[in-house]
Amino acid sequence: MSKINLLPPVLERYELKYQIPWSYVEPISDFISLYCDLDNYSVKTKADNYFYKVGSLYFDSPGYEFLKQRIGGKEIRFNMRTRFYGDGDVGPYFLEVKHRTGASGVVTKYRATAQAHQWPYILTDPAFRPPESDSHAEKTNKELFLRLATTYAIEPKILTTYRRRAFFSTIDEYSRVTLDAHMQYRVQDDYNLLATYGMTHYDNETIYATNTKSGDASVVLELKCMVGEVPYWMLDLIRTFELQHSGFSKYASATLVSHFDNGDWFMPLDRQSYFDLLDG
C-alpha cells in the first residue's frame, strides 16, 4: 500500500497538468507502477478499472470574482469548493481552499471536514462554530473557509464530477499522480451534492481539441509533488511520453462551457483566447 493514505489538513505542493489521449492511460499507469501504488480509493474500485468518482461543488462571489481571477491570469488567486467522493449522498464532505501563487507554481490546499450531519449548515447557519473536539488544524481551516465565505459572500455556482485513477509514490515523501476522465457538470445555485442526475459532459474531444496539440485529449493527467522536490521518475515520465504542459481548471472549464456551449456544441475559435489564459 502507499505510504500516504490521507491528505494532511494543509498541503503545499507543485501541480503540473497535461491533457492526454485515453490511449496513454494504461502505458502511463504501467510506467509509474515501479514507483507508485494505487491509492485507497482506486484499490476499492477494481470493478471500474480502478477509477473512482470524485465531485466538487464550486463556490464564487455573486460577480464571479474567483473565475475572473482565473481567466485573467492573476498570479495569486484561490478557489473554494466542497469535495466529496462517490455520488454525494454519503459524507463526510471536505471544505477546501486552493491558493495558487502563479510566479512560483506553488499550490497550497487547506482542507477541513464537514460531517454529513453538518452539511450544509456549516455554511448556511451564521451561528455555526467548529466543535471543540476538532483538532487545532481542523478548526483553523474551517475558520479560514468560513471567513472567506463571509468576506466574498460566496454562493454555489456549479457541481462537477469526474472519474479518477490515483497513485501515491512509495519511494518519495510525497508524490502523487492522478488521471481524470469522464468530466461532467451541473449548474447549481443550492447546496445539493447529489450527483446522480442532470449532469452534462464537458470533456468531449471537440472541446479539448482547441486546447491541445494532440487533438484527441480526453484525460487530464496531473503530477503533484513537494515544493522543490520533483522526482526524477516524473521527469522521465514527461520525457518518455513527450508530455506538453497545459493548464486545466475544472471550475473554469465547466463554467465557460455551461455559459457558452452547454456541453453540446463545438467550441468556436473565438473562445480560444479564454483557454489560452487558462494555460497559465
BALOBA-1460 file (C-alpha; in Angstrom, 3 decimals):
// residues 280
<rec num="1" residu="m" x="0.000" y="0.000" z="0.000"/>
<rec num="2" residu="s" x="1.039" y="3.628" z="-0.391"/>
<rec num="3" residu="k" x="2.990" y="5.467" z="2.277"/>
<rec num="4" residu="i" x="0.318" y="8.166" z="2.460"/>
<rec num="5" residu="n" x="-3.363" y="7.346" z="2.643"/>
<rec num="6" residu="l" x="-4.850" y="10.565" z="3.971"/>
<rec num="7" residu="l" x="-4.154" y="14.115" z="2.843"/>
<rec num="8" residu="p" x="-2.925" y="16.444" z="5.601"/>
<rec num="9" residu="p" x="-5.078" y="19.473" z="6.554"/>
<rec num="10" residu="v" x="-2.594" y="21.848" z="4.873"/>
<rec num="11" residu="l" x="-0.626" y="20.696" z="1.842"/>
<rec num="12" residu="e" x="1.864" y="22.778" z="-0.154"/>
<rec num="13" residu="r" x="2.923" y="21.305" z="-3.487"/>
<rec num="14" residu="y" x="3.652" y="21.709" z="-7.182"/>
<rec num="15" residu="e" x="0.869" y="20.721" z="-9.573"/>
<rec num="16" residu="l" x="1.612" y="20.032" z="-13.253"/>
<rec num="17" residu="k" x="-1.268" y="19.262" z="-15.613"/>
<rec num="18" residu="y" x="-1.255" y="17.589" z="-19.017"/>
<rec num="19" residu="q" x="-4.074" y="16.740" z="-21.401"/>
<rec num="20" residu="i" x="-3.525" y="13.279" z="-22.834"/>
<rec num="21" residu="p" x="-5.412" y="10.815" z="-25.061"/>
<rec num="22" residu="w" x="-7.174" y="7.879" z="-23.449"/>
<rec num="23" residu="s" x="-4.680" y="5.536" z="-25.115"/>
<rec num="24" residu="y" x="-1.982" y="6.855" z="-22.743"/>
<rec num="25" residu="v" x="-3.777" y="5.790" z="-19.548"/>
<rec num="26" residu="e" x="-2.541" y="2.205" z="-19.332"/>
<rec num="27" residu="p" x="1.017" y="2.844" z="-20.582"/>
<rec num="28" residu="i" x="1.450" y="5.663" z="-18.057"/>
<rec num="29" residu="s" x="-0.029" y="3.509" z="-15.293"/>
<rec num="30" residu="d" x="2.445" y="0.757" z="-16.176"/>
<rec num="31" residu="f" x="5.353" y="3.219" z="-16.292"/>
<rec num="32" residu="i" x="4.746" y="4.593" z="-12.795"/>
<rec num="33" residu="s" x="3.987" y="1.194" z="-11.229"/>
<rec num="34" residu="l" x="7.688" y="0.862" z="-10.337"/>
<rec num="35" residu="y" x="7.426" y="3.943" z="-8.139"/>
<rec num="36" residu="c" x="3.782" y="4.148" z="-7.078"/>
<rec num="37" residu="d" x="0.841" y="2.197" z="-5.724"/>
<rec num="38" residu="l" x="-2.827" y="2.860" z="-6.337"/>
<rec num="39" residu="d" x="-4.379" y="4.979" z="-3.597"/>
<rec num="40" residu="n" x="-7.018" y="3.517" z="-1.284"/>
<rec num="41" residu="y" x="-9.965" y="4.814" z="-3.303"/>
<rec num="42" residu="s" x="-8.667" y="3.275" z="-6.537"/>
<rec num="43" residu="v" x="-7.862" y="-0.038" z="-4.847"/>
<rec num="44" residu="k" x="-11.520" y="-0.338" z="-3.860"/>
<rec num="45" residu="t" x="-12.798" y="0.246" z="-7.417"/>
<rec num="46" residu="k" x="-11.175" y="-2.610" z="-9.338"/>
<rec num="47" residu="a" x="-14.535" y="-3.367" z="-10.984"/>
<rec num="48" residu="d" x="-14.465" y="0.135" z="-12.504"/>
<rec num="49" residu="n" x="-10.930" y="-0.247" z="-13.825"/>
<rec num="50" residu="y" x="-9.622" y="1.487" z="-10.680"/>
<rec num="51" residu="f" x="-11.440" y="4.741" z="-11.436"/>
<rec num="52" residu="y" x="-13.491" y="6.224" z="-8.596"/>
<rec num="53" residu="k" x="-15.977" y="9.078" z="-8.654"/>
<rec num="54" residu="v" x="-14.981" y="12.493" z="-7.325"/>
<rec num="55" residu="g" x="-17.259" y="15.511" z="-7.062"/>
<rec num="56" residu="s" x="-16.884" y="19.181" z="-6.205"/>
<rec num="57" residu="l" x="-19.383" y="21.932" z="-5.530"/>
<rec num="58" residu="y" x="-17.617" y="25.156" z="-6.505"/>
<rec num="59" residu="f" x="-18.377" y="28.487" z="-4.904"/>
<rec num="60" residu="d" x="-17.787" y="32.017" z="-6.107"/>
<rec num="61" residu="s" x="-18.777" y="35.549" z="-5.268"/>
<rec num="62" residu="p" x="-22.025" y="36.838" z="-6.815"/>
<rec num="63" residu="g" x="-19.931" y="38.550" z="-9.511"/>
<rec num="64" residu="y" x="-17.662" y="35.536" z="-10.197"/>
<rec num="65" residu="e" x="-14.559" y="37.115" z="-8.672"/>
<rec num="66" residu="f" x="-12.688" y="33.793" z="-8.444"/>
<rec num="67" residu="l" x="-13.426" y="32.943" z="-12.084"/>
<rec num="68" residu="k" x="-12.325" y="36.402" z="-13.225"/>
<rec num="69" residu="q" x="-9.032" y="35.972" z="-11.381"/>
<rec num="70" residu="r" x="-8.537" y="32.615" z="-13.101"/>
<rec num="71" residu="i" x="-9.233" y="33.618" z="-16.686"/>
<rec num="72" residu="g" x="-7.471" y="36.932" z="-16.133"/>
<rec num="73" residu="g" x="-4.275" y="35.088" z="-15.290"/>
<rec num="74" residu="k" x="-3.876" y="36.662" z="-11.848"/>
<rec num="75" residu="e" x="-0.713" y="35.246" z="-10.331"/>
<rec num="76" residu="i" x="-2.011" y="34.979" z="-6.771"/>
<rec num="77" residu="r" x="-5.521" y="33.556" z="-6.649"/>
<rec num="78" residu="f" x="-7.661" y="30.939" z="-4.941"/>
<rec num="79" residu="n" x="-10.870" y="28.988" z="-5.302"/>
<rec num="80" residu="m" x="-13.287" y="27.408" z="-2.844"/>
<rec num="81" residu="r" x="-15.135" y="24.130" z="-3.108"/>
<rec num="82" residu="t" x="-16.711" y="21.263" z="-1.237"/>
<rec num="83" residu="r" x="-15.154" y="17.943" z="-2.245"/>
<rec num="84" residu="f" x="-16.904" y="14.580" z="-1.970"/>
<rec num="85" residu="y" x="-16.340" y="11.004" z="-3.086"/>
<rec num="86" residu="g" x="-18.995" y="8.853" z="-4.711"/>
<rec num="87" residu="d" x="-22.449" y="10.170" z="-5.615"/>
<rec num="88" residu="g" x="-22.542" y="12.837" z="-2.909"/>
<rec num="89" residu="d" x="-25.250" y="11.145" z="-0.865"/>
<rec num="90" residu="v" x="-22.886" y="9.997" z="1.879"/>
<rec num="91" residu="g" x="-20.464" y="12.118" z="3.893"/>
<rec num="92" residu="p" x="-18.013" y="13.144" z="5.051"/>
<rec num="93" residu="y" x="-17.506" y="16.199" z="2.867"/>
<rec num="94" residu="f" x="-14.408" y="18.341" z="2.644"/>
<rec num="95" residu="l" x="-14.234" y="22.128" z="2.586"/>
<rec num="96" residu="e" x="-11.219" y="23.144" z="0.508"/>
<rec num="97" residu="v" x="-9.437" y="26.384" z="-0.277"/>
<rec num="98" residu="k" x="-6.822" y="26.114" z="-3.033"/>
<rec num="99" residu="h" x="-4.393" y="29.025" z="-3.088"/>
<rec num="100" residu="r" x="-2.066" y="29.349" z="-6.065"/>
<rec num="101" residu="t" x="0.982" y="31.557" z="-6.457"/>
<rec num="102" residu="g" x="1.440" y="31.824" z="-10.205"/>
<rec num="103" residu="a" x="5.057" y="33.007" z="-10.267"/>
<rec num="104" residu="s" x="6.297" y="30.008" z="-8.293"/>
<rec num="105" residu="g" x="3.682" y="27.477" z="-9.378"/>
<rec num="106" residu="v" x="3.095" y="26.541" z="-5.750"/>
<rec num="107" residu="v" x="-0.390" y="25.431" z="-4.718"/>
<rec num="108" residu="t" x="-1.407" y="25.379" z="-1.061"/>
<rec num="109" residu="k" x="-4.536" y="23.416" z="-0.208"/>
<rec num="110" residu="y" x="-6.386" y="23.892" z="3.068"/>
<rec num="111" residu="r" x="-8.871" y="21.127" z="3.868"/>
<rec num="112" residu="a" x="-11.426" y="20.753" z="6.653"/>
<rec num="113" residu="t" x="-14.012" y="18.033" z="7.213"/>
<rec num="114" residu="a" x="-17.774" y="18.541" z="7.332"/>
<rec num="115" residu="q" x="-19.620" y="15.530" z="8.684"/>
<rec num="116" residu="a" x="-22.863" y="14.525" z="6.988"/>
<rec num="117" residu="h" x="-24.997" y="15.969" z="9.798"/>
<rec num="118" residu="q" x="-23.154" y="19.316" z="9.495"/>
<rec num="119" residu="w" x="-23.929" y="19.772" z="5.798"/>
<rec num="120" residu="p" x="-24.962" y="22.333" z="4.618"/>
<rec num="121" residu="y" x="-25.493" y="24.061" z="7.983"/>
<rec num="122" residu="i" x="-21.779" y="24.626" z="8.340"/>
<rec num="123" residu="l" x="-22.189" y="27.205" z="5.550"/>
<rec num="124" residu="t" x="-25.805" y="28.311" z="5.880"/>
<rec num="125" residu="d" x="-26.129" y="28.738" z="9.655"/>
<rec num="126" residu="p" x="-24.482" y="32.005" z="10.811"/>
<rec num="127" residu="a" x="-24.312" y="30.606" z="14.342"/>
<rec num="128" residu="f" x="-22.217" y="27.574" z="13.357"/>
<rec num="129" residu="r" x="-18.921" y="27.226" z="15.207"/>
<rec num="130" residu="p" x="-16.325" y="24.445" z="14.834"/>
<rec num="131" residu="p" x="-16.806" y="21.802" z="17.541"/>
<rec num="132" residu="e" x="-14.416" y="21.855" z="20.489"/>
<rec num="133" residu="s" x="-13.498" y="18.271" z="19.619"/>
<rec num="134" residu="d" x="-11.877" y="19.413" z="16.352"/>
<rec num="135" residu="s" x="-8.099" y="19.418" z="16.182"/>
<rec num="136" residu="h" x="-6.319" y="22.767" z="16.038"/>
<rec num="137" residu="a" x="-5.581" y="22.358" z="12.314"/>
<rec num="138" residu="e" x="-9.159" y="21.296" z="11.573"/>
<rec num="139" residu="k" x="-10.592" y="24.249" z="13.466"/>
<rec num="140" residu="t" x="-8.172" y="26.685" z="11.820"/>
<rec num="141" residu="n" x="-9.075" y="25.501" z="8.310"/>
<rec num="142" residu="k" x="-12.803" y="25.657" z="9.000"/>
<rec num="143" residu="e" x="-12.454" y="29.176" z="10.324"/>
<rec num="144" residu="l" x="-10.444" y="30.157" z="7.235"/>
<rec num="145" residu="f" x="-13.112" y="28.765" z="4.905"/>
<rec num="146" residu="l" x="-15.949" y="30.430" z="6.806"/>
<rec num="147" residu="r" x="-14.099" y="33.746" z="6.994"/>
<rec num="148" residu="l" x="-13.521" y="33.775" z="3.222"/>
<rec num="149" residu="a" x="-17.113" y="32.665" z="2.657"/>
<rec num="150" residu="t" x="-18.329" y="35.728" z="4.537"/>
<rec num="151" residu="t" x="-15.815" y="38.128" z="3.003"/>
<rec num="152" residu="y" x="-16.695" y="37.173" z="-0.577"/>
<rec num="153" residu="a" x="-20.380" y="36.362" z="0.067"/>
<rec num="154" residu="i" x="-19.831" y="33.052" z="-1.709"/>
<rec num="155" residu="e" x="-22.669" y="31.097" z="-3.255"/>
<rec num="156" residu="p" x="-22.872" y="27.727" z="-5.049"/>
<rec num="157" residu="k" x="-22.162" y="28.040" z="-8.771"/>
<rec num="158" residu="i" x="-21.515" y="24.667" z="-10.374"/>
<rec num="159" residu="l" x="-21.238" y="20.982" z="-9.432"/>
<rec num="160" residu="t" x="-18.603" y="18.913" z="-11.222"/>
<rec num="161" residu="t" x="-17.786" y="15.211" z="-11.210"/>
<rec num="162" residu="y" x="-15.167" y="13.023" z="-12.831"/>
<rec num="163" residu="r" x="-13.633" y="9.561" z="-12.600"/>
<rec num="164" residu="r" x="-10.129" y="9.371" z="-11.164"/>
<rec num="165" residu="r" x="-7.391" y="6.756" z="-11.083"/>
<rec num="166" residu="a" x="-4.871" y="7.886" z="-8.488"/>
<rec num="167" residu="f" x="-1.431" y="6.820" z="-7.327"/>
<rec num="168" residu="f" x="0.835" y="7.670" z="-4.393"/>
<rec num="169" residu="s" x="4.597" y="7.295" z="-4.587"/>
<rec num="170" residu="t" x="6.101" y="4.525" z="-2.474"/>
<rec num="171" residu="i" x="9.619" y="5.978" z="-2.607"/>
<rec num="172" residu="d" x="9.133" y="9.720" z="-2.046"/>
<rec num="173" residu="e" x="7.918" y="11.646" z="0.974"/>
<rec num="174" residu="y" x="5.015" y="12.916" z="-1.125"/>
<rec num="175" residu="s" x="4.359" y="12.455" z="-4.831"/>
<rec num="176" residu="r" x="1.014" y="11.803" z="-6.437"/>
<rec num="177" residu="v" x="-0.246" y="11.035" z="-9.953"/>
<rec num="178" residu="t" x="-3.886" y="11.345" z="-10.963"/>
<rec num="179" residu="l" x="-5.717" y="10.549" z="-14.201"/>
<rec num="180" residu="d" x="-9.121" y="12.234" z="-14.533"/>
<rec num="181" residu="a" x="-11.736" y="11.397" z="-17.165"/>
<rec num="182" residu="h" x="-15.494" y="11.444" z="-17.849"/>
<rec num="183" residu="m" x="-15.881" y="15.004" z="-16.582"/>
<rec num="184" residu="q" x="-19.407" y="16.319" z="-16.089"/>
<rec num="185" residu="y" x="-21.095" y="19.396" z="-14.644"/>
<rec num="186" residu="r" x="-24.423" y="20.724" z="-13.443"/>
<rec num="187" residu="v" x="-25.129" y="24.424" z="-12.951"/>
<rec num="188" residu="q" x="-26.146" y="24.796" z="-9.333"/>
<rec num="189" residu="d" x="-27.411" y="27.526" z="-7.009"/>
<rec num="190" residu="d" x="-28.084" y="25.423" z="-3.907"/>
<rec num="191" residu="y" x="-26.137" y="23.081" z="-1.630"/>
<rec num="192" residu="n" x="-27.395" y="19.778" z="-3.036"/>
<rec num="193" residu="l" x="-24.441" y="17.430" z="-3.543"/>
<rec num="194" residu="l" x="-26.340" y="14.519" z="-5.102"/>
<rec num="195" residu="a" x="-24.584" y="13.932" z="-8.418"/>
<rec num="196" residu="t" x="-26.777" y="11.227" z="-9.940"/>
<rec num="197" residu="y" x="-28.919" y="13.392" z="-12.226"/>
<rec num="198" residu="g" x="-28.798" y="16.375" z="-14.573"/>
<rec num="199" residu="m" x="-25.085" y="16.079" z="-15.338"/>
<rec num="200" residu="t" x="-23.669" y="17.167" z="-18.720"/>
<rec num="201" residu="h" x="-20.334" y="16.076" z="-20.192"/>
<rec num="202" residu="y" x="-17.740" y="18.730" z="-20.891"/>
<rec num="203" residu="d" x="-14.730" y="16.584" z="-21.769"/>
<rec num="204" residu="n" x="-15.683" y="15.570" z="-25.300"/>
<rec num="205" residu="e" x="-12.811" y="15.580" z="-27.780"/>
<rec num="206" residu="t" x="-14.048" y="18.587" z="-29.730"/>
<rec num="207" residu="i" x="-13.771" y="20.764" z="-26.645"/>
<rec num="208" residu="y" x="-10.295" y="19.508" z="-25.837"/>
<rec num="209" residu="a" x="-9.170" y="19.874" z="-29.451"/>
<rec num="210" residu="t" x="-8.893" y="23.676" z="-29.131"/>
<rec num="211" residu="n" x="-6.521" y="23.408" z="-26.185"/>
<rec num="212" residu="t" x="-4.142" y="20.583" z="-27.018"/>
<rec num="213" residu="k" x="-1.778" y="19.785" z="-29.851"/>
<rec num="214" residu="s" x="-2.724" y="16.123" z="-29.882"/>
<rec num="215" residu="g" x="-6.288" y="16.886" z="-30.930"/>
<rec num="216" residu="d" x="-7.705" y="13.829" z="-29.179"/>
<rec num="217" residu="a" x="-7.131" y="14.533" z="-25.493"/>
<rec num="218" residu="s" x="-9.789" y="13.148" z="-23.215"/>
<rec num="219" residu="v" x="-7.931" y="12.710" z="-19.919"/>
<rec num="220" residu="v" x="-6.286" y="15.193" z="-17.570"/>
<rec num="221" residu="l" x="-3.033" y="13.878" z="-16.117"/>
<rec num="222" residu="e" x="-1.766" y="15.658" z="-13.032"/>
<rec num="223" residu="l" x="1.636" y="15.278" z="-11.390"/>
<rec num="224" residu="k" x="1.866" y="16.523" z="-7.807"/>
<rec num="225" residu="c" x="4.937" y="16.691" z="-5.600"/>
<rec num="226" residu="m" x="6.531" y="18.554" z="-2.720"/>
<rec num="227" residu="v" x="7.871" y="22.029" z="-3.444"/>
<rec num="228" residu="g" x="11.466" y="21.834" z="-4.686"/>
<rec num="229" residu="e" x="11.401" y="18.023" z="-4.813"/>
<rec num="230" residu="v" x="10.343" y="16.937" z="-8.311"/>
<rec num="231" residu="p" x="11.215" y="13.214" z="-8.526"/>
<rec num="232" residu="y" x="13.453" y="12.038" z="-11.359"/>
<rec num="233" residu="w" x="10.880" y="9.436" z="-12.368"/>
<rec num="234" residu="m" x="8.349" y="12.215" z="-13.003"/>
<rec num="235" residu="l" x="10.847" y="13.930" z="-15.300"/>
<rec num="236" residu="d" x="11.424" y="10.601" z="-17.065"/>
<rec num="237" residu="l" x="7.659" y="10.195" z="-17.439"/>
<rec num="238" residu="i" x="7.361" y="13.625" z="-19.058"/>
<rec num="239" residu="r" x="10.217" y="12.889" z="-21.469"/>
<rec num="240" residu="t" x="9.139" y="9.352" z="-22.321"/>
<rec num="241" residu="f" x="5.601" y="10.344" z="-23.293"/>
<rec num="242" residu="e" x="6.615" y="13.764" z="-24.682"/>
<rec num="243" residu="l" x="4.061" y="15.459" z="-22.439"/>
<rec num="244" residu="q" x="3.315" y="19.125" z="-23.040"/>
<rec num="245" residu="h" x="2.214" y="21.130" z="-20.025"/>
<rec num="246" residu="s" x="-1.212" y="22.767" z="-20.371"/>
<rec num="247" residu="g" x="-3.238" y="24.223" z="-17.537"/>
<rec num="248" residu="f" x="-6.745" y="22.933" z="-16.993"/>
<rec num="249" residu="s" x="-9.257" y="24.255" z="-14.472"/>
<rec num="250" residu="k" x="-12.331" y="22.101" z="-13.924"/>
<rec num="251" residu="y" x="-14.232" y="25.019" z="-12.413"/>
<rec num="252" residu="a" x="-13.349" y="27.484" z="-15.163"/>
<rec num="253" residu="s" x="-13.767" y="24.970" z="-17.996"/>
<rec num="254" residu="a" x="-17.152" y="23.696" z="-16.804"/>
<rec num="255" residu="t" x="-18.427" y="27.215" z="-16.127"/>
<rec num="256" residu="l" x="-17.366" y="28.562" z="-19.520"/>
<rec num="257" residu="v" x="-18.837" y="25.544" z="-21.294"/>
<rec num="258" residu="s" x="-22.110" y="25.917" z="-19.367"/>
<rec num="259" residu="h" x="-22.363" y="29.599" z="-20.284"/>
<rec num="260" residu="f" x="-21.221" y="29.459" z="-23.907"/>
<rec num="261" residu="d" x="-21.572" y="25.903" z="-25.233"/>
<rec num="262" residu="n" x="-23.806" y="23.986" z="-22.845"/>
<rec num="263" residu="g" x="-21.590" y="20.955" z="-23.410"/>
<rec num="264" residu="d" x="-23.199" y="20.105" z="-26.749"/>
<rec num="265" residu="w" x="-21.552" y="22.341" z="-29.326"/>
<rec num="266" residu="f" x="-18.077" y="22.564" z="-30.771"/>
<rec num="267" residu="m" x="-16.134" y="25.327" z="-29.085"/>
<rec num="268" residu="p" x="-15.881" y="28.226" z="-31.578"/>
<rec num="269" residu="l" x="-12.479" y="29.645" z="-32.441"/>
<rec num="270" residu="d" x="-13.201" y="32.978" z="-30.748"/>
<rec num="271" residu="r" x="-13.187" y="31.128" z="-27.418"/>
<rec num="272" residu="q" x="-9.591" y="30.012" z="-27.859"/>
<rec num="273" residu="s" x="-8.466" y="33.202" z="-26.113"/>
<rec num="274" residu="y" x="-10.259" y="32.169" z="-22.906"/>
<rec num="275" residu="f" x="-8.448" y="28.857" z="-22.790"/>
<rec num="276" residu="d" x="-5.087" y="30.368" z="-23.666"/>
<rec num="277" residu="l" x="-5.441" y="32.252" z="-20.389"/>
<rec num="278" residu="l" x="-6.217" y="29.016" z="-18.569"/>
<rec num="279" residu="d" x="-2.821" y="27.642" z="-19.566"/>
<rec num="280" residu="g" x="-1.019" y="29.995" z="-17.186"/>
